[in-house]
Amino acid sequence: MITAIADDLTGAAELAGVGLRFGLDVEFSISVPKHPPYADLLIIATDTRAKSRKEAMTTISEIIQQLEIKNIRKLFKKTDSVLRGHVVAELEAIQAFFPKQKFLLVPCNPSLERIIKDGIYYVKNQPIHETSFVHEYHHEPQSSKVMELLHTDRQDISVLRPDQPFTSRPFVVGEAETTQQIEQWAKDGISEQRVLGGGADFFAAFLEAWGYKPRSQDQNHTYNAQGSRSPKLFVCGSASENSQRQIEQAKSSGQAVCSMPEELLKKSADTKKYIDQWGREVAEAFQQNSSVIAAIDKPLVKDPDVSNNLRRYLAALVKNVLSRVDLKELCIEGGSTAATIIWELKFGGFTPVQELAPGVIRMQVADHPNLHVTLKPGSYDWPENIWNAEKRD
């Protein structure tokens, strides 16, 4: 069995999609399952990216202890592809249990034009600190150097090209501009018996290096929800440019968009009153629409307390809507938003059923088999085949 630990929920779901692409039985959980794992691939989703460094390390340590991993070579540590969060600290938490292990981190995703070249991280040929991603780091980087993005003072981390020898290096960050280079890193890392970590492209290469083969994606990407007119709620809590653009396009095309009441931004707001108002607005929108978008729809606020409050409001909204509407499909963007909602709803486990697009994964809720949850990272687009909805008759 392969075990993967991801630092946020959408990153974990992205790996689940890769597993489905390779024809694996996938188990997805937000904690270590109490029963013996029966799947080919066990994915554990944490919300450590949104926690403090100390909390993140403690969480990873507890998971490793509970897993009792015997085959460290089949452990994969999913990190953010653009190195947000506590990437090095979480790997160090693993290293505490396996002090002789060396690490290979390949975070870049060439499939999304996210590459590392000459120690610099580029997104679509632009240094990453010159893109909108710069606002999503806890400490805004002043350059696109990988070592600055990692935000660590470790001296034994080597950022290397694929053609550079790395056998003696304890902690290697692999540069890559192509899928072929990603695949070579995976083969080399496994042959060296290193612990591998990184993005979704590297995980796919990791599976291939172990001998798994991807299957045809055509069927996997076909949306087969319980009827296109079944109630479907999109929860959009991301402030990314992609998310804001899609919401504006949805408004322009006449889709139902229910924005958060302005009053909830006020410290003295009656939270329960305005959440209930928002939930009622969403429920009424479902009378005319097969899908409804619930969005923060406000400018980015760089205040952790405000961000936490907004996620809690979205979670409270979803709970309110579920009490009013027989939802079949819940679609959530953003890892921290998804984690807050899933904790609030007390959903513990999921069965991944479809990769609708790379990074966009539809899963059946274990305790609510008639409800499916679809997750995607905030910086990805919603696929057109589920985003565009028909009106009800």
C-alpha positions as CSV (number, residue, x, y, z in Angstrom):
1,M,0.0,0.0,0.0
2,I,1.1,3.6,-0.7
3,T,0.5,6.2,1.9
4,A,0.3,9.9,1.1
5,I,0.1,12.8,3.6
6,A,-1.0,16.2,2.2
7,D,-0.8,19.6,3.9
8,D,-4.3,20.7,2.8
9,L,-7.6,19.1,1.8
10,T,-7.6,20.1,-1.9
11,G,-4.0,18.9,-2.3
12,A,-5.0,15.6,-0.8
13,A,-8.0,15.4,-3.2
14,E,-5.6,16.2,-6.1
15,L,-3.6,13.1,-5.2
16,A,-6.8,11.1,-5.0
17,G,-7.5,12.1,-8.6
18,V,-4.1,11.0,-9.7
19,G,-4.7,7.6,-7.9
20,L,-8.0,7.2,-9.8
21,R,-6.2,8.0,-13.0
22,F,-3.9,5.1,-12.3
23,G,-6.8,2.8,-11.6
24,L,-6.1,2.5,-7.8
25,D,-8.5,1.9,-5.0
26,V,-8.3,5.1,-3.0
27,E,-9.2,5.8,0.6
28,F,-9.4,9.4,1.6
29,S,-9.5,10.5,5.3
30,I,-8.9,13.6,7.4
31,S,-7.3,11.3,10.1
32,V,-5.6,8.0,10.3
33,P,-8.3,5.3,9.9
34,K,-9.0,3.1,12.9
35,H,-9.6,0.1,10.7
36,P,-6.8,-1.6,8.8
37,P,-6.5,0.1,5.4
38,Y,-7.7,-2.0,2.5
39,A,-7.1,0.4,-0.4
40,D,-4.1,0.5,-2.7
41,L,-3.6,4.2,-1.8
42,L,-4.4,5.8,1.6
43,I,-4.5,9.6,1.5
44,I,-4.6,11.6,4.8
45,A,-5.6,15.2,4.5
46,T,-4.3,17.6,7.1
47,D,-4.9,21.3,7.4
48,T,-1.4,22.0,8.4
49,R,-0.7,24.7,5.8
50,A,-3.1,26.9,7.7
51,K,-1.6,26.1,11.1
52,S,1.5,27.4,12.9
53,R,4.8,25.8,12.3
54,K,4.7,24.0,15.7
55,E,1.2,22.8,15.2
56,A,2.0,21.5,11.8
57,M,5.0,19.5,13.1
58,T,3.0,18.1,15.9
59,T,0.2,17.0,13.6
60,I,2.6,15.2,11.2
61,S,4.4,13.5,14.1
62,E,1.1,12.2,15.5
63,I,0.1,10.9,12.1
64,I,3.4,9.1,11.5
65,Q,3.2,7.5,15.0
66,Q,-0.4,6.2,14.3
67,L,0.5,4.9,10.9
68,E,3.3,2.7,12.1
69,I,4.8,2.9,8.6
70,K,7.2,0.0,7.9
71,N,7.9,0.7,4.2
72,I,9.1,4.3,4.2
73,R,9.8,4.2,0.5
74,K,6.1,4.0,-0.2
75,L,5.4,7.2,1.8
76,F,4.8,10.4,-0.2
77,K,4.6,13.8,1.4
78,K,2.3,16.1,-0.7
79,T,3.4,19.7,-0.4
80,D,2.1,22.8,-2.0
81,S,3.4,23.1,-5.6
82,V,4.4,26.7,-5.0
83,L,5.9,26.1,-1.6
84,R,3.3,27.8,0.7
85,G,3.0,26.5,4.2
86,H,5.6,24.7,6.4
87,V,7.2,22.5,3.7
88,V,10.6,21.9,5.4
89,A,9.2,21.7,8.9
90,E,6.7,18.9,8.0
91,L,9.5,16.9,6.3
92,E,11.6,17.4,9.4
93,A,8.8,16.0,11.5
94,I,9.0,12.8,9.4
95,Q,12.7,12.8,9.6
96,A,12.5,12.7,13.4
97,F,11.2,9.1,13.1
98,F,13.6,8.1,10.4
99,P,16.8,10.0,11.2
100,K,18.9,8.2,8.5
101,Q,16.5,9.0,5.7
102,K,17.4,11.4,2.9
103,F,14.7,13.6,1.2
104,L,13.9,14.5,-2.4
105,L,11.4,17.4,-2.8
106,V,10.2,18.1,-6.4
107,P,7.3,20.6,-5.9
108,C,7.0,22.0,-9.5
109,N,4.1,21.1,-11.8
110,P,5.2,21.5,-15.4
111,S,1.7,20.5,-16.5
112,L,0.5,23.8,-15.0
113,E,3.6,25.8,-16.2
114,R,5.0,25.9,-12.7
115,I,8.7,25.2,-13.0
116,I,12.0,25.7,-11.2
117,K,15.0,26.8,-13.3
118,D,18.4,27.9,-12.0
119,G,17.0,28.1,-8.5
120,I,14.1,30.4,-9.5
121,Y,10.4,29.4,-9.4
122,Y,8.4,30.5,-12.5
123,V,4.7,30.4,-13.1
124,K,3.9,30.7,-16.8
125,N,7.3,32.2,-17.5
126,Q,7.0,34.8,-14.8
127,P,9.0,34.8,-11.5
128,I,6.4,33.7,-8.9
129,H,6.9,36.8,-6.6
130,E,5.7,38.9,-9.6
131,T,2.4,37.0,-9.8
132,S,-0.8,37.0,-7.7
133,F,0.6,34.1,-5.7
134,V,2.8,36.5,-3.8
135,H,-0.2,37.6,-1.7
136,E,-0.9,34.0,-0.6
137,Y,2.4,33.3,1.3
138,H,2.4,33.9,5.0
139,H,5.6,35.9,4.6
140,E,5.5,37.7,1.2
141,P,8.7,36.8,-0.7
142,Q,10.8,39.5,-2.1
143,S,12.3,37.2,-4.8
144,S,11.4,33.9,-6.5
145,K,14.5,32.0,-5.2
146,V,13.4,28.6,-4.0
147,M,15.4,28.9,-0.8
148,E,13.5,32.1,0.1
149,L,10.2,30.5,-0.7
150,L,11.0,27.6,1.6
151,H,11.6,30.1,4.4
152,T,14.2,28.1,6.2
153,D,17.7,28.6,7.7
154,R,18.8,25.0,7.0
155,Q,22.2,24.9,5.4
156,D,22.1,21.3,4.0
157,I,19.3,21.9,1.4
158,S,20.6,21.6,-2.2
159,V,18.6,23.0,-5.1
160,L,19.9,20.9,-8.1
161,R,19.3,20.5,-11.8
162,P,18.3,17.0,-13.0
163,D,21.8,16.4,-14.4
164,Q,23.6,17.2,-11.2
165,P,24.7,14.3,-8.9
166,F,22.9,14.2,-5.6
167,T,23.8,10.9,-3.9
168,S,25.6,12.5,-1.0
169,R,23.2,15.3,-0.5
170,P,20.8,14.8,2.5
171,F,18.0,17.1,1.4
172,V,17.6,17.8,-2.3
173,V,15.1,20.1,-4.1
174,G,14.9,19.0,-7.7
175,E,14.5,21.6,-10.5
176,A,12.3,20.6,-13.4
177,E,11.0,22.2,-16.5
178,T,9.4,19.1,-18.2
179,T,7.4,16.1,-17.3
180,Q,10.3,13.9,-18.4
181,Q,12.6,15.5,-15.8
182,I,10.0,15.0,-13.1
183,E,9.8,11.3,-14.1
184,Q,13.6,11.0,-13.9
185,W,13.7,12.5,-10.4
186,A,11.1,10.0,-9.3
187,K,13.1,7.0,-10.6
188,D,16.3,8.3,-9.0
189,G,14.7,9.1,-5.7
190,I,13.1,5.7,-5.4
191,S,16.3,3.9,-6.4
192,E,18.1,5.9,-3.7
193,Q,15.4,4.9,-1.2
194,R,14.7,8.6,-0.3
195,V,11.4,9.9,1.1
196,L,9.8,11.7,-1.8
197,G,7.7,14.9,-1.5
198,G,6.2,17.5,-3.8
199,G,3.4,18.3,-6.1
200,A,0.8,16.3,-8.1
201,D,3.0,15.9,-11.2
202,F,5.7,14.3,-9.0
203,F,3.2,12.0,-7.4
204,A,2.1,10.8,-10.8
205,A,5.7,10.1,-11.6
206,F,6.2,8.4,-8.3
207,L,3.4,6.0,-9.1
208,E,4.8,5.3,-12.6
209,A,8.2,4.6,-11.1
210,W,6.6,2.0,-8.9
211,G,5.2,0.3,-12.0
212,Y,1.6,1.6,-12.1
213,K,0.2,2.7,-15.4
214,P,-2.4,5.5,-16.0
215,R,-5.6,4.5,-17.7
216,S,-7.7,6.4,-20.2
217,Q,-9.0,9.7,-18.7
218,D,-12.0,10.2,-21.0
219,Q,-14.4,8.4,-18.8
220,N,-12.9,9.7,-15.6
221,H,-13.4,13.3,-16.6
222,T,-17.1,12.9,-17.6
223,Y,-19.4,14.4,-15.0
224,N,-22.1,11.9,-14.1
225,A,-23.7,13.4,-11.0
226,Q,-27.2,12.4,-10.0
227,G,-28.8,14.4,-12.8
228,S,-27.7,17.8,-14.0
229,R,-30.7,19.4,-12.3
230,S,-29.9,17.9,-8.8
231,P,-29.3,20.7,-6.3
232,K,-25.6,21.7,-6.4
233,L,-24.0,24.3,-4.2
234,F,-20.6,25.9,-5.1
235,V,-18.8,27.4,-2.2
236,C,-16.2,30.0,-3.3
237,G,-14.0,31.3,-0.6
238,S,-10.9,31.9,-2.5
239,A,-9.6,35.4,-3.3
240,S,-7.5,34.1,-6.2
241,E,-7.7,35.9,-9.6
242,N,-9.1,32.7,-11.2
243,S,-11.9,32.5,-8.7
244,Q,-12.9,36.1,-8.9
245,R,-12.9,36.0,-12.7
246,Q,-15.1,32.9,-12.8
247,I,-17.6,34.5,-10.3
248,E,-17.8,37.6,-12.5
249,Q,-18.4,35.5,-15.6
250,A,-21.1,33.6,-13.7
251,K,-22.9,36.8,-12.8
252,S,-22.7,38.0,-16.4
253,S,-24.2,34.8,-17.7
254,G,-27.1,34.9,-15.3
255,Q,-26.0,32.2,-12.9
256,A,-27.3,32.5,-9.4
257,V,-24.6,34.1,-7.2
258,C,-25.4,34.7,-3.5
259,S,-22.8,36.9,-2.0
260,M,-22.0,37.2,1.7
261,P,-23.9,40.0,3.4
262,E,-21.8,43.1,4.0
263,E,-22.9,43.2,7.6
264,L,-20.8,40.1,8.4
265,L,-17.6,42.1,8.0
266,K,-18.6,44.3,10.9
267,K,-17.2,43.3,14.3
268,S,-20.6,44.0,16.0
269,A,-22.6,41.9,13.5
270,D,-25.3,39.5,14.7
271,T,-23.6,36.5,13.0
272,K,-26.5,34.1,13.4
273,K,-29.0,36.5,12.0
274,Y,-27.0,37.3,8.8
275,I,-25.9,33.7,8.2
276,D,-29.6,32.7,8.4
277,Q,-30.4,35.5,6.0
278,W,-27.7,34.3,3.6
279,G,-28.9,30.7,3.9
280,R,-32.5,31.7,3.1
281,E,-31.3,33.6,0.0
282,V,-29.4,30.5,-1.2
283,A,-32.4,28.2,-0.6
284,E,-34.7,30.6,-2.5
285,A,-32.3,30.7,-5.4
286,F,-32.5,26.9,-5.6
287,Q,-36.2,27.2,-6.4
288,Q,-35.2,28.7,-9.8
289,N,-31.8,27.2,-10.4
290,S,-30.2,23.7,-10.4
291,S,-27.0,25.2,-9.0
292,V,-26.2,28.2,-6.8
293,I,-22.8,29.9,-6.1
294,A,-22.2,31.1,-2.5
295,A,-19.3,33.5,-2.6
296,I,-17.4,35.8,-0.2
297,D,-17.1,38.1,-3.2
298,K,-15.2,40.8,-1.3
299,P,-11.6,42.2,-1.9
300,L,-8.7,40.3,-0.4
301,V,-8.1,41.1,3.3
302,K,-4.7,40.2,4.6
303,D,-5.7,39.6,8.2
304,P,-5.6,36.0,9.5
305,D,-8.4,36.6,12.0
306,V,-10.7,38.0,9.3
307,S,-9.8,35.0,7.0
308,N,-10.6,32.6,9.7
309,N,-13.9,34.3,10.4
310,L,-14.8,34.2,6.7
311,R,-14.1,30.4,6.5
312,R,-16.3,29.9,9.6
313,Y,-19.1,31.9,8.1
314,L,-19.0,29.7,4.9
315,A,-19.1,26.6,7.1
316,A,-22.1,27.9,9.0
317,L,-23.8,28.8,5.7
318,V,-23.3,25.3,4.3
319,K,-24.8,23.8,7.5
320,N,-27.7,26.2,7.3
321,V,-28.4,25.4,3.6
322,L,-28.2,21.7,4.3
323,S,-31.0,22.1,6.8
324,R,-33.1,23.7,4.1
325,V,-32.2,22.0,0.8
326,D,-31.7,18.3,-0.1
327,L,-28.3,18.9,-1.6
328,K,-26.8,16.1,-3.7
329,E,-23.6,18.0,-4.7
330,L,-21.4,20.3,-2.6
331,C,-18.5,21.8,-4.5
332,I,-15.9,23.7,-2.5
333,E,-12.8,25.6,-3.6
334,G,-9.7,26.2,-1.4
335,G,-8.1,23.8,1.0
336,S,-8.6,25.8,4.2
337,T,-12.2,26.6,3.3
338,A,-12.9,22.9,2.6
339,A,-11.2,21.8,5.9
340,T,-13.3,24.3,7.9
341,I,-16.6,23.1,6.3
342,I,-15.8,19.4,6.6
343,W,-14.8,19.8,10.2
344,E,-18.1,21.7,10.9
345,L,-20.2,19.0,9.1
346,K,-18.2,16.2,10.9
347,F,-17.5,14.4,7.6
348,G,-14.7,11.9,8.5
349,G,-14.1,9.8,5.4
350,F,-14.7,9.9,1.7
351,T,-14.5,7.5,-1.3
352,P,-13.0,9.3,-4.3
353,V,-15.1,8.5,-7.4
354,Q,-14.1,10.9,-10.2
355,E,-11.3,13.1,-11.3
356,L,-13.4,15.7,-13.2
357,A,-10.2,17.6,-14.2
358,P,-6.7,17.6,-12.9
359,G,-7.0,18.8,-9.2
360,V,-10.8,18.7,-9.3
361,I,-12.0,15.6,-7.4
362,R,-15.6,14.3,-6.7
363,M,-16.0,12.1,-3.7
364,Q,-18.8,10.3,-1.9
365,V,-19.3,11.2,1.7
366,A,-18.9,8.0,3.8
367,D,-21.7,8.7,6.3
368,H,-24.0,10.4,3.7
369,P,-23.9,8.2,0.6
370,N,-26.4,10.4,-1.3
371,L,-24.1,13.4,-1.0
372,H,-21.0,14.0,-3.1
373,V,-18.3,16.6,-2.3
374,T,-16.1,18.0,-5.1
375,L,-12.9,19.8,-4.1
376,K,-10.5,22.0,-6.1
377,P,-7.6,24.3,-5.2
378,G,-8.5,28.0,-5.2
379,S,-6.0,28.8,-8.0
380,Y,-7.6,26.3,-10.4
381,D,-10.7,26.9,-12.6
382,W,-13.9,25.0,-12.2
383,P,-14.4,22.7,-15.2
384,E,-17.1,24.0,-17.6
385,N,-19.0,20.7,-17.5
386,I,-20.0,21.3,-13.8
387,W,-19.8,25.1,-13.5
388,N,-22.4,25.9,-16.1
389,A,-25.8,24.9,-14.9
390,E,-29.3,24.8,-16.4
391,K,-32.3,26.6,-15.0
392,R,-35.0,24.6,-13.4
393,D,-38.3,24.3,-15.3
